Amino acid sequence: MIENCLLEELVAYAKYGTIAKTAEFLGLTQPAVTHSMKKLEEELGVKLFIRKPNKLYLSETGKYTALEAKKLINDNLDFTKKVKQFDKDQTTLVVGFNAPGPGIVLRSLHDKNIQIKNNLVENNFEKLLSEHQLTCILINFPIEDRDIT
């Protein structure tokens, strides 16, 4: 399995274009970044760089790998956010409503495990529930969506 830090360094190199700027951005030394890039090439078994005297360029494979690495890093961040949100959903109710009455009643409970959406929710009920932005919603009509109970 490729270490995430190697992918992050490759993405930074693709953005900044030099080992020096990459190292500065990441707070690393130039030899550390150079070593990481060689290690990544070894682990992948492909050449990511075109090496010229005193210059390093991403090959087409390197450019493709940097794009895929960026997607993977973003997917990993999304994964982490979703897991944390799911865990939070297990202990905290995030309640929305489309009329002020339920909010008044819920706020009067003063329960630390109930978070009240500050604004009235007027639309996108299904999206808010499916994306776990709300745990439940109090509305005055049924939601006709098989995936939401």
C-alpha positions as CSV (number, residue, x, y, z in Angstrom):
1,M,0.0,0.0,0.0
2,I,1.3,3.4,-1.0
3,E,1.8,5.8,1.9
4,N,-0.4,8.8,1.8
5,C,2.5,11.2,2.5
6,L,4.2,10.1,-0.8
7,L,1.1,10.9,-2.7
8,E,0.7,14.3,-1.0
9,E,4.3,15.1,-2.0
10,L,3.7,14.1,-5.6
11,V,0.6,16.3,-5.8
12,A,2.6,19.2,-4.3
13,Y,5.4,18.7,-6.8
14,A,2.8,18.7,-9.6
15,K,1.5,22.0,-8.3
16,Y,4.8,23.8,-7.6
17,G,7.0,22.2,-10.2
18,T,10.3,22.0,-8.3
19,I,11.7,20.0,-5.5
20,A,12.8,23.2,-3.7
21,K,9.3,24.8,-3.8
22,T,7.7,21.4,-2.9
23,A,10.0,21.0,0.1
24,E,9.3,24.6,1.2
25,F,5.6,24.2,1.0
26,L,5.6,20.9,2.9
27,G,8.2,22.0,5.4
28,L,10.6,19.3,4.4
29,T,14.2,19.2,3.1
30,Q,14.9,18.9,-0.6
31,P,16.7,15.5,-0.1
32,A,13.7,14.2,1.8
33,V,11.4,15.1,-1.1
34,T,13.8,13.6,-3.6
35,H,14.0,10.4,-1.6
36,S,10.2,10.2,-1.3
37,M,9.8,10.6,-5.1
38,K,12.3,7.8,-5.7
39,K,10.5,5.6,-3.2
40,L,7.2,6.3,-4.9
41,E,8.6,5.4,-8.3
42,E,10.0,2.1,-6.8
43,E,6.8,1.2,-5.1
44,L,4.7,1.9,-8.2
45,G,7.3,0.3,-10.5
46,V,7.1,3.1,-13.1
47,K,9.1,6.2,-14.0
48,L,7.3,9.4,-12.9
49,F,10.0,11.8,-13.8
50,I,12.2,12.8,-16.6
51,R,15.6,13.6,-15.1
52,K,17.9,16.2,-16.8
53,P,21.0,17.8,-15.2
54,N,19.8,20.0,-12.4
55,K,16.1,19.7,-13.5
56,L,13.3,17.2,-12.9
57,Y,10.1,17.1,-15.0
58,L,7.0,15.0,-14.5
59,S,6.6,12.4,-17.3
60,E,3.1,11.8,-18.8
61,T,2.8,8.9,-16.4
62,G,3.9,11.2,-13.6
63,K,1.2,13.8,-14.5
64,Y,-1.4,11.1,-14.7
65,T,-0.3,9.7,-11.3
66,A,-0.4,13.1,-9.7
67,L,-4.0,13.6,-10.9
68,E,-5.0,10.2,-9.6
69,A,-3.2,10.8,-6.3
70,K,-5.1,14.0,-5.8
71,K,-8.4,12.2,-6.4
72,L,-7.4,9.5,-3.9
73,I,-6.4,12.1,-1.3
74,N,-9.7,13.9,-1.7
75,D,-11.6,10.6,-1.5
76,N,-9.7,9.7,1.7
77,L,-10.7,13.1,3.2
78,D,-14.4,12.5,2.2
79,F,-14.2,9.0,3.7
80,T,-12.9,10.5,7.0
81,K,-15.6,13.1,7.1
82,K,-18.3,10.6,6.4
83,V,-17.0,8.2,9.2
84,K,-16.8,11.1,11.7
85,Q,-20.3,12.3,10.7
86,F,-21.7,8.8,11.1
87,D,-20.1,8.5,14.5
88,K,-21.6,11.8,15.5
89,D,-25.0,10.7,14.2
90,Q,-24.8,7.8,16.6
91,T,-24.8,10.1,19.7
92,T,-26.3,13.4,18.6
93,L,-29.6,14.2,17.0
94,V,-29.3,17.0,14.5
95,V,-32.9,18.1,14.0
96,G,-34.5,20.3,11.4
97,F,-38.0,21.5,11.0
98,N,-40.2,23.4,8.6
99,A,-42.3,25.3,11.2
100,P,-41.1,27.2,14.3
101,G,-43.2,25.2,16.9
102,P,-41.1,22.1,17.1
103,G,-37.9,24.2,17.4
104,I,-39.3,26.0,20.4
105,V,-40.2,22.7,22.1
106,L,-36.9,21.1,21.4
107,R,-34.8,24.1,22.5
108,S,-36.7,24.1,25.8
109,L,-35.3,20.6,26.5
110,H,-31.7,21.9,26.9
111,D,-30.3,18.5,25.9
112,K,-26.6,18.6,24.9
113,N,-27.2,15.6,22.5
114,I,-29.7,17.5,20.4
115,Q,-28.5,20.1,18.0
116,I,-31.1,22.3,16.5
117,K,-30.7,23.6,13.0
118,N,-30.9,27.4,13.5
119,N,-32.9,28.1,10.4
120,L,-36.2,26.7,9.3
121,V,-35.6,24.0,6.6
122,E,-37.8,24.8,3.6
123,N,-36.6,22.4,0.9
124,N,-34.1,19.7,0.0
125,F,-35.3,17.6,2.9
126,E,-34.3,14.3,1.3
127,K,-30.8,15.6,0.4
128,L,-30.2,16.9,4.0
129,L,-31.1,13.5,5.4
130,S,-29.3,11.4,2.9
131,E,-26.1,13.4,3.3
132,H,-26.4,13.1,7.1
133,Q,-26.6,16.9,7.5
134,L,-29.7,16.2,9.6
135,T,-30.5,13.1,11.7
136,C,-34.2,13.8,11.6
137,I,-36.6,16.4,10.3
138,L,-40.0,17.4,11.7
139,I,-42.2,18.4,8.8
140,N,-46.0,18.6,8.2
141,F,-46.1,16.2,5.2
142,P,-44.7,12.8,4.3
143,I,-41.5,12.3,2.4
144,E,-42.1,9.9,-0.5
145,D,-38.6,8.4,-0.7
146,R,-38.0,4.7,-0.1
147,D,-34.4,5.2,1.1
148,I,-35.5,7.6,3.9
149,T,-37.5,6.2,6.8
